[in-house]
Amino acid sequence: MGIEAKWKSRGIRVGKLPCGPLDKISDVPGVTVGHCTLADGEVQTGVTALLPHQGDIFHDKVMAASHVINGFGKTTGLVQIDELGTLETPILFTNTLSVGTVETALVKYMLDKNPDICETTGSVNPVVCECNDSGLNDIRGLHITEENVRAALADCRADFAEGAVGAGRGMRCHGLKGGIGSASRVVELDGKQYTIGALVLSNHAVFDDLVVAGTPIQSLLDAHIPPHEDKGSIITVLATDIPLSERQLRRLCHRALVGLSRTGSFCGNGSGEIVIAFTTANRVPHYSEKAILPMGMLHDDAINPLFRAVAECVEESVLSSLLHAETVTGYHGRTVRCLSDLLDEK
């Protein structure tokens, strides 16, 4: 739920815009998120699933865009998103070496729901995102199964968990325990309220650079975190119910870097920063009897509040992934502490 009241009482606040009722990406109507978490000794990993809407995503696609800030990553499906400007499957998240398994499971999920795929119509573009959890997880063990993917998809809901859950179970953020984080912002356009939400899988950056609501973390904490490199990654997904073109969605993707920078990230050489954005307002039917489709878009002069909303959402999502995480001990007995414990010790 973004940054909860107990953290706001410490002065940890992000931005100026109001948040939605859950302060999660699911404040965008129809968006849901689910997890399957594997937490057993040296196995600390999982799968997270995001449904863009509750209908048939293959036949009722949403307009989308992506942006690669730094391309040290293995996300699948971006080429077609950038070419066609649409998203036609759920977005799945997992660890780096499990992308193939998760992609196969997502393809089977789509085939089960759409008997026309590769029969009377074309193929499907599965979107799977990843970060490397090898520090805490026995990633070489390839523990993710297709059943885990189906479990995450079945778990999708509006009020989902954050922190060390699902794909975020084994992730580290700024040298602390990271994982899944989310936030939302509400903007008003033409007298109507709309929502922009973000969800991150955080596994990036270094402790010495961490900034919490404008304050360098070293001025808040005396904790010693072992030296480490910025070679993790962060996946960011943006969702909105504002009618936008794919060009405007890509512009939103570019502004995710503002939110990441506010938390102290400089996007190191070995860190993959991938952003995907979609709008539920503009739908693209897989089949259409009409050659011309009606679409809405925002006047570019009105887009500044959206840029601010993205920056605030992404910043708060990163902090939320830290503040909701728990301390985890995993592979080779390694322990990564959570920010909440460190703050409580002060």
C-alpha positions as CSV (number, residue, x, y, z in Angstrom):
1,M,0.0,0.0,0.0
2,G,2.7,2.4,-1.0
3,I,4.3,4.0,2.0
4,E,2.1,3.3,5.0
5,A,1.0,5.7,7.7
6,K,3.8,4.6,10.1
7,W,6.4,5.5,7.6
8,K,4.8,8.8,6.8
9,S,4.8,9.6,10.5
10,R,8.6,9.4,10.3
11,G,8.5,12.1,7.6
12,I,8.9,9.6,4.8
13,R,6.6,11.2,2.2
14,V,6.8,11.2,-1.6
15,G,5.6,14.0,-3.8
16,K,2.5,16.2,-3.9
17,L,-0.2,14.4,-5.8
18,P,-2.9,12.4,-4.1
19,C,-2.7,8.6,-4.2
20,G,-5.5,6.2,-5.0
21,P,-7.4,4.3,-2.3
22,L,-4.9,1.3,-2.3
23,D,-1.9,3.3,-3.4
24,K,-1.1,0.5,-5.8
25,I,-1.1,0.0,-9.5
26,S,-4.4,-1.8,-9.1
27,D,-6.1,1.5,-8.4
28,V,-6.3,1.6,-12.2
29,P,-9.6,-0.2,-12.7
30,G,-9.2,-3.8,-13.8
31,V,-5.5,-4.2,-13.1
32,T,-4.7,-7.0,-10.7
33,V,-1.5,-8.7,-9.4
34,G,-0.8,-12.1,-8.0
35,H,2.2,-14.0,-6.6
36,C,3.6,-17.5,-6.1
37,T,6.4,-17.4,-3.6
38,L,9.0,-20.1,-3.0
39,A,10.7,-19.6,0.4
40,D,12.4,-22.8,1.6
41,G,16.1,-22.6,2.7
42,E,18.3,-22.0,-0.3
43,V,15.3,-21.6,-2.6
44,Q,14.1,-18.0,-2.3
45,T,12.4,-17.0,-5.6
46,G,9.0,-16.9,-7.2
47,V,6.7,-15.6,-9.9
48,T,4.5,-12.5,-10.0
49,A,1.7,-11.9,-12.6
50,L,0.0,-8.7,-13.6
51,L,-3.3,-8.7,-15.5
52,P,-3.9,-5.5,-17.5
53,H,-7.7,-6.0,-17.4
54,Q,-10.2,-8.7,-16.5
55,G,-11.3,-9.5,-20.0
56,D,-9.8,-11.4,-22.9
57,I,-6.4,-9.6,-23.3
58,F,-5.6,-11.4,-26.5
59,H,-8.7,-10.3,-28.4
60,D,-9.1,-7.0,-26.5
61,K,-5.5,-5.7,-26.4
62,V,-4.4,-2.6,-24.6
63,M,-2.2,0.1,-26.1
64,A,1.4,-0.1,-24.8
65,A,5.0,1.0,-25.1
66,S,8.3,0.2,-23.6
67,H,11.7,1.9,-23.0
68,V,15.0,0.4,-22.2
69,I,17.0,2.7,-19.9
70,N,19.9,0.2,-19.6
71,G,19.7,-3.0,-21.5
72,F,21.4,-5.5,-19.2
73,G,18.3,-7.7,-19.1
74,K,16.4,-10.6,-20.7
75,T,12.8,-9.4,-20.9
76,T,10.8,-11.0,-23.7
77,G,8.1,-9.4,-25.9
78,L,9.4,-5.8,-26.1
79,V,10.1,-5.9,-29.9
80,Q,6.5,-6.5,-30.8
81,I,5.2,-4.0,-28.2
82,D,7.4,-1.3,-29.8
83,E,6.4,-2.3,-33.3
84,L,2.6,-2.7,-32.9
85,G,2.0,-0.6,-29.8
86,T,-0.1,-3.2,-28.0
87,L,0.0,-5.6,-25.1
88,E,-1.9,-8.9,-25.6
89,T,-0.8,-11.1,-22.6
90,P,-0.4,-10.7,-18.9
91,I,3.0,-9.4,-17.8
92,L,4.9,-12.0,-15.8
93,F,8.0,-11.5,-13.5
94,T,10.5,-14.0,-12.3
95,N,14.3,-14.7,-11.9
96,T,16.7,-14.5,-14.8
97,L,17.2,-18.2,-15.5
98,S,13.5,-19.0,-15.3
99,V,12.3,-16.8,-18.1
100,G,12.1,-19.7,-20.5
101,T,9.9,-21.8,-18.2
102,V,7.7,-18.9,-17.4
103,E,7.3,-17.9,-21.0
104,T,6.3,-21.5,-21.9
105,A,3.7,-21.6,-19.1
106,L,2.3,-18.2,-20.3
107,V,2.1,-19.4,-23.8
108,K,0.1,-22.5,-22.6
109,Y,-2.1,-20.2,-20.5
110,M,-2.9,-18.1,-23.6
111,L,-3.4,-21.2,-25.8
112,D,-5.9,-22.6,-23.3
113,K,-7.9,-19.4,-23.4
114,N,-7.6,-18.7,-27.1
115,P,-8.1,-21.8,-29.4
116,D,-7.6,-19.6,-32.5
117,I,-4.0,-18.8,-31.8
118,C,-1.8,-20.4,-34.5
119,E,-4.9,-22.1,-36.0
120,T,-7.1,-19.4,-37.6
121,T,-5.0,-16.4,-36.6
122,G,-1.3,-15.6,-35.8
123,S,0.9,-16.2,-32.9
124,V,1.0,-14.6,-29.4
125,N,3.5,-12.2,-27.9
126,P,4.3,-13.4,-24.3
127,V,5.8,-10.7,-22.0
128,V,8.1,-12.0,-19.3
129,C,10.4,-9.8,-17.2
130,E,13.3,-10.8,-14.9
131,C,15.9,-9.8,-12.4
132,N,18.8,-11.9,-11.0
133,D,18.1,-13.2,-7.5
134,S,21.3,-15.4,-7.4
135,G,22.6,-13.8,-4.2
136,L,19.8,-15.2,-2.1
137,N,18.4,-17.9,-4.3
138,D,19.8,-21.1,-5.7
139,I,19.1,-19.8,-9.2
140,R,21.1,-22.6,-10.9
141,G,18.6,-25.1,-9.4
142,L,15.9,-23.9,-11.8
143,H,13.2,-24.3,-9.2
144,I,10.4,-22.3,-10.9
145,T,7.8,-24.6,-12.5
146,E,4.9,-24.1,-14.8
147,E,2.6,-24.8,-11.9
148,N,4.1,-21.8,-10.1
149,V,3.2,-19.6,-13.0
150,R,-0.4,-20.9,-13.0
151,A,-0.6,-20.3,-9.3
152,A,0.5,-16.7,-9.6
153,L,-2.0,-16.0,-12.4
154,A,-4.8,-17.6,-10.3
155,D,-3.8,-15.4,-7.3
156,C,-4.3,-12.0,-9.1
157,R,-6.2,-9.5,-7.1
158,A,-6.5,-5.8,-6.5
159,D,-5.1,-5.8,-2.9
160,F,-1.9,-7.7,-3.4
161,A,1.1,-8.2,-1.2
162,E,4.4,-6.2,-1.6
163,G,7.9,-6.8,-0.5
164,A,9.7,-10.2,-0.5
165,V,6.9,-12.0,-2.3
166,G,6.6,-13.6,-5.7
167,A,9.3,-12.7,-8.1
168,G,10.6,-10.3,-5.4
169,R,11.4,-13.0,-2.9
170,G,15.1,-13.1,-3.6
171,M,15.7,-9.6,-4.8
172,R,18.0,-7.0,-3.2
173,C,17.6,-3.2,-3.6
174,H,20.3,-0.7,-2.6
175,G,22.0,-3.5,-0.7
176,L,18.8,-4.2,1.4
177,K,15.9,-6.5,0.9
178,G,13.9,-5.4,-2.1
179,G,11.2,-7.0,-4.2
180,I,7.7,-5.9,-5.3
181,G,6.6,-2.3,-4.7
182,S,3.7,-0.3,-6.0
183,A,2.1,3.1,-5.7
184,S,-0.5,5.2,-7.5
185,R,-1.4,8.9,-8.2
186,V,-4.6,10.6,-9.1
187,V,-4.7,13.4,-11.7
188,E,-7.6,15.5,-12.9
189,L,-8.2,16.1,-16.6
190,D,-11.2,18.0,-18.0
191,G,-12.9,17.8,-14.6
192,K,-12.5,14.0,-14.3
193,Q,-10.2,12.0,-12.1
194,Y,-7.8,9.5,-13.6
195,T,-5.2,7.2,-12.1
196,I,-1.6,6.4,-12.9
197,G,0.0,3.4,-11.1
198,A,3.4,1.8,-11.0
199,L,4.7,-1.6,-10.0
200,V,8.4,-2.4,-9.6
201,L,10.6,-5.5,-9.2
202,S,13.5,-3.9,-7.4
203,N,16.9,-5.5,-7.5
204,H,19.3,-2.6,-8.2
205,A,21.6,0.2,-7.0
206,V,23.9,0.5,-3.9
207,F,23.3,1.2,-0.2
208,D,25.5,4.3,-0.1
209,D,23.4,6.0,-2.7
210,L,20.0,5.3,-1.2
211,V,17.8,8.4,-0.7
212,V,14.6,8.1,1.3
213,A,12.2,10.9,0.7
214,G,15.0,13.3,-0.1
215,T,17.3,12.2,2.8
216,P,20.4,10.2,2.2
217,I,20.0,6.9,4.1
218,Q,23.4,7.1,5.7
219,S,22.3,10.2,7.6
220,L,19.4,8.2,9.0
221,L,21.1,4.9,9.8
222,D,24.4,3.8,11.3
223,A,24.1,0.3,9.7
224,H,27.0,-1.1,7.8
225,I,26.1,-2.8,4.6
226,P,28.9,-4.8,2.9
227,P,30.3,-3.2,-0.3
228,H,28.5,-4.3,-3.4
229,E,28.2,-3.4,-7.1
230,D,25.2,-2.0,-8.9
231,K,24.6,-5.0,-11.1
232,G,21.0,-6.0,-10.3
233,S,18.2,-4.6,-12.4
234,I,14.7,-3.1,-11.9
235,I,11.6,-3.7,-13.9
236,T,9.0,-0.9,-13.9
237,V,5.4,-1.3,-15.2
238,L,3.2,1.8,-15.5
239,A,-0.6,1.6,-16.0
240,T,-3.2,4.2,-16.5
241,D,-6.8,4.7,-17.5
242,I,-6.0,7.9,-19.3
243,P,-6.5,7.7,-23.1
244,L,-3.0,7.9,-24.5
245,S,-1.3,7.0,-27.7
246,E,1.6,4.6,-27.8
247,R,3.9,7.6,-28.4
248,Q,2.6,9.3,-25.2
249,L,3.0,6.0,-23.3
250,R,6.6,5.9,-24.3
251,R,7.1,9.4,-23.0
252,L,5.8,8.2,-19.7
253,C,8.3,5.4,-19.8
254,H,11.1,7.8,-20.2
255,R,10.0,9.7,-17.0
256,A,10.4,6.5,-14.8
257,L,14.1,7.4,-14.7
258,V,13.2,10.5,-12.7
259,G,11.7,8.4,-10.0
260,L,14.6,6.0,-9.9
261,S,17.1,8.9,-9.7
262,R,15.2,10.3,-6.7
263,T,16.0,7.2,-4.8
264,G,19.7,7.3,-5.7
265,S,20.0,5.1,-8.7
266,F,22.4,6.0,-11.4
267,C,21.7,2.9,-13.6
268,G,25.0,1.1,-13.5
269,N,26.6,-0.8,-16.3
270,G,25.4,-4.2,-15.0
271,S,21.9,-3.1,-14.0
272,G,19.0,-3.6,-16.4
273,E,16.3,-0.9,-16.2
274,I,13.3,-1.9,-18.3
275,V,10.0,0.1,-18.4
276,I,6.6,-1.0,-19.8
277,A,3.6,1.3,-19.9
278,F,0.0,0.6,-21.0
279,T,-3.4,2.3,-20.9
280,T,-6.7,0.5,-20.3
281,A,-8.6,3.3,-22.0
282,N,-7.6,2.6,-25.6
283,R,-8.4,-1.0,-26.6
284,V,-7.4,-2.6,-29.9
285,P,-9.6,-5.6,-31.0
286,H,-7.8,-8.5,-32.5
287,Y,-10.5,-8.8,-35.1
288,S,-12.3,-5.8,-36.6
289,E,-14.8,-5.4,-39.4
290,K,-13.8,-1.7,-39.6
291,A,-10.6,-0.4,-41.0
292,I,-10.6,2.8,-38.9
293,L,-10.6,2.4,-35.1
294,P,-11.7,5.2,-32.7
295,M,-8.9,6.1,-30.3
296,G,-8.5,8.9,-27.8
297,M,-5.4,10.7,-26.8
298,L,-4.2,13.5,-24.6
299,H,-3.2,17.0,-25.8
300,D,0.5,17.1,-25.2
301,D,0.2,20.5,-23.5
302,A,-1.7,18.7,-20.7
303,I,0.8,15.9,-20.1
304,N,3.0,17.5,-17.4
305,P,0.8,16.3,-14.5
306,L,1.3,12.8,-15.8
307,F,5.1,13.1,-15.9
308,R,5.0,14.2,-12.2
309,A,2.7,11.3,-11.4
310,V,5.1,8.8,-12.9
311,A,8.1,10.3,-11.1
312,E,6.2,10.1,-7.7
313,C,4.8,6.6,-8.4
314,V,8.1,5.1,-9.3
315,E,10.0,6.7,-6.4
316,E,7.4,5.6,-3.9
317,S,7.2,2.1,-5.5
318,V,10.9,1.6,-4.9
319,L,10.7,2.7,-1.3
320,S,7.5,0.6,-0.8
321,S,9.4,-2.5,-2.1
322,L,12.0,-1.8,0.6
323,L,9.7,-0.9,3.5
324,H,7.4,-3.9,2.9
325,A,10.2,-6.4,2.6
326,E,11.4,-8.7,5.4
327,T,14.9,-9.8,6.3
328,V,15.6,-13.0,4.3
329,T,18.3,-15.7,4.8
330,G,18.8,-17.9,1.7
331,Y,21.5,-19.4,-0.5
332,H,24.8,-20.3,1.3
333,G,23.3,-18.9,4.5
334,R,23.4,-15.3,3.1
335,T,21.2,-12.8,4.9
336,V,19.9,-9.6,3.5
337,R,18.4,-7.2,6.0
338,C,15.3,-5.1,5.4
339,L,15.0,-1.4,5.7
340,S,12.1,-1.6,8.2
341,D,14.2,-3.5,10.8
342,L,17.0,-0.9,10.4
343,L,14.7,2.0,10.9
344,D,13.0,0.3,13.9
345,E,16.5,0.0,15.6
346,K,17.0,3.8,15.4
